[in-house]
Amino acid sequence: MSDMNGAQALIRTLVDCGVDTCFMNPGTSEMHFVAALDHVPEMRGILALFEGVATGAADGYARMAGKPASVLLHLGPGLGNGLANLHNARKGNVPVVNIVGDHATYHKAYDAQLESDIETVAHNVSSWIRWGTTPDAVGGDAADAVAAAMGPPGQVATLILPADTSWLPGGEVGAPKPLQERMPVDSGAVDELAALLAGGAKCTLLIGGSSLREDGLVAASRAANHTGAKLLSETFPTRLERGAGLPPIERLAYLAEFAQHQLGETEHLILVDAKAPVSFFAYPGKASYLVPEGCEVHVLAGPGDDAIGALQALAAAVGAPADAATLQPAHRPDLPTGPLTADGVCSALGALLPEGAIVSDEGNTSGLFAPMHTAGAPRHDWLTLTGGAIGQGLPVALGAAVACPDRKVVALGSDGSALYTIQALWTMAREDLDVVTIIFNNGSYAVLNMELNRVGAEAPGPKAKEMLDLHRPDLDFVAIAGGLGVKATRATTAEEFVDQLRAAFAERGPRLIEAIVPSVI
Amino acid sequence: MSDMNGAQALIRTLVDCGVDTCFMNPGTSEMHFVAALDHVPEMRGILALFEGVATGAADGYARMAGKPASVLLHLGPGLGNGLANLHNARKGNVPVVNIVGDHATYHKAYDAQLESDIETVAHNVSSWIRWGTTPDAVGGDAADAVAAAMGPPGQVATLILPADTSWLPGGEVGAPKPLQERMPVDSGAVDELAALLAGGAKCTLLIGGSSLREDGLVAASRAANHTGAKLLSETFPTRLERGAGLPPIERLAYLAEFAQHQLGETEHLILVDAKAPVSFFAYPGKASYLVPEGCEVHVLAGPGDDAIGALQALAAAVGAPADAATLQPAHRPDLPTGPLTADGVCSALGALLPEGAIVSDEGNTSGLFAPMHTAGAPRHDWLTLTGGAIGQGLPVALGAAVACPDRKVVALGSDGSALYTIQALWTMAREDLDVVTIIFNNGSYAVLNMELNRVGAEAPGPKAKEMLDLHRPDLDFVAIAGGLGVKATRATTAEEFVDQLRAAFAERGPRLIEAIVPSVI
């Protein structure tokens, strides 16, 4: 029997499968996993002060690394704390190897304080769930978990790890599983849709997921330009490559009425790793399903398919020339001056964004104009709130910075949403990550002020308004960031903001800028 | 059809059932609930910046109010964020009316961004789960939820509330359900155990849950004193009344080896609203079940039974005089001097604790001596970490302060655990709650340093140690508290701490004291 314990075999297997980063918030039942880190030098352990930071970081890491990180959580409550950002990863088809420590197998019967039904919670985010119950099998379980997480499409694979599986000897390292290729799209389907596009009907190509990278965007732009089709991206891309020199793409709007306007008179909607558009929330008397009446929906590629290959085949089938794509010209907005506004912050970002930046966008209402003002900035990646569970922006930025240490990362956060996982700042400081966090502080859950009207609730009374107000007391993000070890400054004028952003971009390491802005709503 | 919408009927029903406080972190799908707050003036809405604060506050509120609060959460991710503290409430048999907003019923089919399986998550904490699907029935659903939450024993009752149930007219207010009484304990069982106690065998009375209030403690102490039985309380009481003039009670130790020592040669273990003792975690080669071999276990009262009545009947049956209880003499430790230690903090607390205080104890390793040093302080309540999911201490204190506005509340927190739900400070400031938060800052997850050895992991290497260290960077709780609107000071000597604690107790309103202490481990 091997001397290696289960935890050592597990970590060695993960590394052999290419998973060499673990974002963690461990407890007693995970102590043998923690001790085993020193046996596998290739595995990097990164501590988070809250589980939602660990899971969101794993999401951001995988979006940029193209492979999963692992997370290590402590029993059912730890999984609960990490659930919201696993939900976001699930909705974005992002691979995550989600390891949840549990009591020793024989201890579960005693219903100790931390005993709970882990599996029922895991079902909310994982269709792949396994209990790693013996040290000799846990390596194989881990290899299966990595393969399941990778998909395609990517998913959250949950491996529940009892403490005795970790500590007992007899661990066996699992062999990496062959990675599954994306499914090539049938050429008949391509030809059929090419004929549709070429036939003069009003077509919209709605592309998302894996297609929003340079090659997919170029092929989609070629096909659309050559046939007169409209080109849109899904509302909340997992990872969108954009900026000067890349095909620009209009995103389907968050607000249903705007999305309906964008889809306009579309007769054929062609989906490429994107879902048929639905309203983010339901509103009384308004449509949930946003596809225009009478419009036919076609699927060129699903989430597990080779969407880029399909788009390239489509562009070829319609006879689009190689240079038919629209390319975004380089353009920077003017630097803002005067009183600071959310729009000014976004202009400054567009004016100063460094080449190769990664933007994690949870600016919500205040960040509304950020995509517009950065459209012509040097090439960069844009990561969005895929599942709608706020508290994702800072952790995703953290993970992206771990995956891409040579690129500047920008976290756009808002006062309300940043507070869910504000502990991310501490890990940014600890790991000296090159992240500039910009917090729009408008003193309210502004999006809810808007939604309160949009859902048709009567004019809000004082108690209702109170529930959306963040002024009493005012949040001081400079103080909070300082307390968590990140250098921070506050800007109340456009000039101050520009100076602070320039300084933050000129140096390496975590910085936070609190932008005091009026609500845009 | 009633003009009232579902949300209005729901809130009116809750108030009619005595549930007049709602801790909330709402989103778009809950906006009609929020708007309805202004229609029912008796309902107090209290905003939290994070769901774990809302659920923990509901727990603390119910422990002190003796009736549930409601919480309002936003879909599956919001429930996930609130799950750890609902777990703690579940383990403490604390009533909580857990309202989880959901998409409109007809919208769920579209799998929008925030769609997920709420019910599977709810199963982790609730055995009572219901979908409130029509406005005419939702009042009745709410009344049932309150009754289910109240038990006895108390529990987390989850009512899932689709947005259209809230906004549609036709709401009907539900009638309060009659409350269920605690089950009286059969007198035959009492007599049998009385004979056992009187018969000279080595007996231990292990009491918990609802019995840890004055009347239960007095009766238990009488019975134990009169028969020579040993008296212990469960390790983590939901609410323990203690201090000068009340019977003192030894708590079963957290560490299994100490608990085994306490149970010693017990031949008969009599459980009163307490579980047979098990180890908090499993450790290689150590027992999970802590009842001594050959010891017989008897149940006098279960969690839904009238435990206090049973103890009083038992005391009478053994013939214990009315004045046979041990009463704790008034005693205060000396004020500490010199370098600040965790023990010194606990001494100062014992020396200065005001009459009628409520202590929410999540001091973990640093708080180890707090019960000892406060034993003879004026009468107070002690609330502990019932489910082991850290991040409970500050929210429970918040809720207790809402329930008991005329009593001083002390939150004992630790650097590691306080960071899970630090957003509680903001709500304390917003509601001007009379809570003094004491943070033991020892720069580590000290309990895990201990556990790492106890689980038998080999000598930890540098990577393992790094995962338990909170020094890089140091956390500055004074800055964090200031950023969240709570006045804070830092103490590095015993004299400073005493001065700051005295000042905090002399004023009303939220204060935080950061105590820089060496680890006790």
Chai-1 contact restraints between the chains, C-beta under 6 A:
chainA,res_idxA,chainB,res_idxB,connection_type,confidence,min_distance_angstrom,max_distance_angstrom,comment,restraint_id
A,T28,B,F281,contact,1.0,0.0,6.0,A-B,restraint_1
A,T28,B,E451,contact,1.0,0.0,6.0,A-B,restraint_2
A,M31,B,E451,contact,1.0,0.0,6.0,A-B,restraint_3
A,M31,B,L452,contact,1.0,0.0,6.0,A-B,restraint_4
A,M31,B,V455,contact,1.0,0.0,6.0,A-B,restraint_5
A,M31,B,A457,contact,1.0,0.0,6.0,A-B,restraint_6
A,H32,B,A457,contact,1.0,0.0,6.0,A-B,restraint_7
A,V34,B,A464,contact,1.0,0.0,6.0,A-B,restraint_8
A,V34,B,M467,contact,1.0,0.0,6.0,A-B,restraint_9
A,A35,B,A457,contact,1.0,0.0,6.0,A-B,restraint_10
A,A35,B,P460,contact,1.0,0.0,6.0,A-B,restraint_11
A,A35,B,A464,contact,1.0,0.0,6.0,A-B,restraint_12
A,L37,B,K463,contact,1.0,0.0,6.0,A-B,restraint_13
A,L37,B,A464,contact,1.0,0.0,6.0,A-B,restraint_14
A,D38,B,G461,contact,1.0,0.0,6.0,A-B,restraint_15
A,D38,B,K463,contact,1.0,0.0,6.0,A-B,restraint_16
A,D38,B,A464,contact,1.0,0.0,6.0,A-B,restraint_17
A,G45,B,K463,contact,1.0,0.0,6.0,A-B,restraint_18
A,G45,B,M467,contact,1.0,0.0,6.0,A-B,restraint_19
A,L47,B,M467,contact,1.0,0.0,6.0,A-B,restraint_20
A,L49,B,L419,contact,1.0,0.0,6.0,A-B,restraint_21
A,F50,B,Y420,contact,1.0,0.0,6.0,A-B,restraint_22
A,G76,B,N124,contact,1.0,0.0,6.0,A-B,restraint_23
A,P77,B,A84,contact,1.0,0.0,6.0,A-B,restraint_24
A,P77,B,H87,contact,1.0,0.0,6.0,A-B,restraint_25
A,P77,B,A389,contact,1.0,0.0,6.0,A-B,restraint_26
A,G80,B,G80,contact,1.0,0.0,6.0,A-B,restraint_27
A,G80,B,L83,contact,1.0,0.0,6.0,A-B,restraint_28
A,G80,B,A84,contact,1.0,0.0,6.0,A-B,restraint_29
A,N81,B,A84,contact,1.0,0.0,6.0,A-B,restraint_30
A,L83,B,G80,contact,1.0,0.0,6.0,A-B,restraint_31
A,A84,B,P77,contact,1.0,0.0,6.0,A-B,restraint_32
A,A84,B,G80,contact,1.0,0.0,6.0,A-B,restraint_33
A,A84,B,N81,contact,1.0,0.0,6.0,A-B,restraint_34
A,H87,B,P77,contact,1.0,0.0,6.0,A-B,restraint_35
A,H87,B,S116,contact,1.0,0.0,6.0,A-B,restraint_36
A,K91,B,Q113,contact,1.0,0.0,6.0,A-B,restraint_37
A,H103,B,A282,contact,1.0,0.0,6.0,A-B,restraint_38
A,A104,B,A282,contact,1.0,0.0,6.0,A-B,restraint_39
A,H107,B,A282,contact,1.0,0.0,6.0,A-B,restraint_40
A,H107,B,S288,contact,1.0,0.0,6.0,A-B,restraint_41
A,Y110,B,V278,contact,1.0,0.0,6.0,A-B,restraint_42
A,Y110,B,S288,contact,1.0,0.0,6.0,A-B,restraint_43
A,A112,B,V278,contact,1.0,0.0,6.0,A-B,restraint_44
A,A112,B,F280,contact,1.0,0.0,6.0,A-B,restraint_45
A,Q113,B,K91,contact,1.0,0.0,6.0,A-B,restraint_46
A,Q113,B,F280,contact,1.0,0.0,6.0,A-B,restraint_47
A,Q113,B,G387,contact,1.0,0.0,6.0,A-B,restraint_48
A,Q113,B,G388,contact,1.0,0.0,6.0,A-B,restraint_49
A,L114,B,G388,contact,1.0,0.0,6.0,A-B,restraint_50
A,S116,B,H87,contact,1.0,0.0,6.0,A-B,restraint_51
A,S116,B,N124,contact,1.0,0.0,6.0,A-B,restraint_52
A,D117,B,N124,contact,1.0,0.0,6.0,A-B,restraint_53
A,T120,B,T120,contact,1.0,0.0,6.0,A-B,restraint_54
A,T120,B,H123,contact,1.0,0.0,6.0,A-B,restraint_55
A,T120,B,N124,contact,1.0,0.0,6.0,A-B,restraint_56
A,V121,B,V121,contact,1.0,0.0,6.0,A-B,restraint_57
A,V121,B,N124,contact,1.0,0.0,6.0,A-B,restraint_58
A,H123,B,T120,contact,1.0,0.0,6.0,A-B,restraint_59
A,N124,B,G76,contact,1.0,0.0,6.0,A-B,restraint_60
A,N124,B,S116,contact,1.0,0.0,6.0,A-B,restraint_61
A,N124,B,D117,contact,1.0,0.0,6.0,A-B,restraint_62
A,N124,B,T120,contact,1.0,0.0,6.0,A-B,restraint_63
A,N124,B,V121,contact,1.0,0.0,6.0,A-B,restraint_64
A,A163,B,A282,contact,1.0,0.0,6.0,A-B,restraint_65
A,W167,B,P284,contact,1.0,0.0,6.0,A-B,restraint_66
A,V278,B,Y110,contact,1.0,0.0,6.0,A-B,restraint_67
A,V278,B,A112,contact,1.0,0.0,6.0,A-B,restraint_68
A,F280,B,A112,contact,1.0,0.0,6.0,A-B,restraint_69
A,F280,B,Q113,contact,1.0,0.0,6.0,A-B,restraint_70
A,F281,B,T28,contact,1.0,0.0,6.0,A-B,restraint_71
A,A282,B,H103,contact,1.0,0.0,6.0,A-B,restraint_72
A,A282,B,A104,contact,1.0,0.0,6.0,A-B,restraint_73
A,A282,B,H107,contact,1.0,0.0,6.0,A-B,restraint_74
A,A282,B,A163,contact,1.0,0.0,6.0,A-B,restraint_75
A,P284,B,W167,contact,1.0,0.0,6.0,A-B,restraint_76
A,S288,B,H107,contact,1.0,0.0,6.0,A-B,restraint_77
A,S288,B,Y110,contact,1.0,0.0,6.0,A-B,restraint_78
A,G387,B,Q113,contact,1.0,0.0,6.0,A-B,restraint_79
A,G388,B,Q113,contact,1.0,0.0,6.0,A-B,restraint_80
A,G388,B,L114,contact,1.0,0.0,6.0,A-B,restraint_81
A,A389,B,P77,contact,1.0,0.0,6.0,A-B,restraint_82
A,L419,B,L49,contact,1.0,0.0,6.0,A-B,restraint_83
A,L419,B,Q423,contact,1.0,0.0,6.0,A-B,restraint_84
A,Y420,B,F50,contact,1.0,0.0,6.0,A-B,restraint_85
A,Q423,B,L419,contact,1.0,0.0,6.0,A-B,restraint_86
A,A429,B,P473,contact,1.0,0.0,6.0,A-B,restraint_87
A,R430,B,R472,contact,1.0,0.0,6.0,A-B,restraint_88
A,E451,B,T28,contact,1.0,0.0,6.0,A-B,restraint_89
A,E451,B,M31,contact,1.0,0.0,6.0,A-B,restraint_90
A,L452,B,M31,contact,1.0,0.0,6.0,A-B,restraint_91
A,V455,B,M31,contact,1.0,0.0,6.0,A-B,restraint_92
A,A457,B,M31,contact,1.0,0.0,6.0,A-B,restraint_93
A,A457,B,H32,contact,1.0,0.0,6.0,A-B,restraint_94
A,A457,B,A35,contact,1.0,0.0,6.0,A-B,restraint_95
A,P460,B,A35,contact,1.0,0.0,6.0,A-B,restraint_96
A,G461,B,D38,contact,1.0,0.0,6.0,A-B,restraint_97
A,K463,B,L37,contact,1.0,0.0,6.0,A-B,restraint_98
A,K463,B,D38,contact,1.0,0.0,6.0,A-B,restraint_99
A,K463,B,G45,contact,1.0,0.0,6.0,A-B,restraint_100
A,A464,B,V34,contact,1.0,0.0,6.0,A-B,restraint_101
A,A464,B,A35,contact,1.0,0.0,6.0,A-B,restraint_102
A,A464,B,L37,contact,1.0,0.0,6.0,A-B,restraint_103
A,A464,B,D38,contact,1.0,0.0,6.0,A-B,restraint_104
A,M467,B,V34,contact,1.0,0.0,6.0,A-B,restraint_105
A,M467,B,G45,contact,1.0,0.0,6.0,A-B,restraint_106
A,M467,B,L47,contact,1.0,0.0,6.0,A-B,restraint_107
A,R472,B,R430,contact,1.0,0.0,6.0,A-B,restraint_108
A,P473,B,A429,contact,1.0,0.0,6.0,A-B,restraint_109
A,P473,B,G485,contact,1.0,0.0,6.0,A-B,restraint_110
A,D476,B,G483,contact,1.0,0.0,6.0,A-B,restraint_111
A,A479,B,A479,contact,1.0,0.0,6.0,A-B,restraint_112
A,A479,B,G482,contact,1.0,0.0,6.0,A-B,restraint_113
A,A479,B,G483,contact,1.0,0.0,6.0,A-B,restraint_114
A,I480,B,I480,contact,1.0,0.0,6.0,A-B,restraint_115
A,I480,B,G483,contact,1.0,0.0,6.0,A-B,restraint_116
A,G482,B,A479,contact,1.0,0.0,6.0,A-B,restraint_117
A,G483,B,D476,contact,1.0,0.0,6.0,A-B,restraint_118
A,G483,B,A479,contact,1.0,0.0,6.0,A-B,restraint_119
A,G483,B,I480,contact,1.0,0.0,6.0,A-B,restraint_120
A,G485,B,P473,contact,1.0,0.0,6.0,A-B,restraint_121
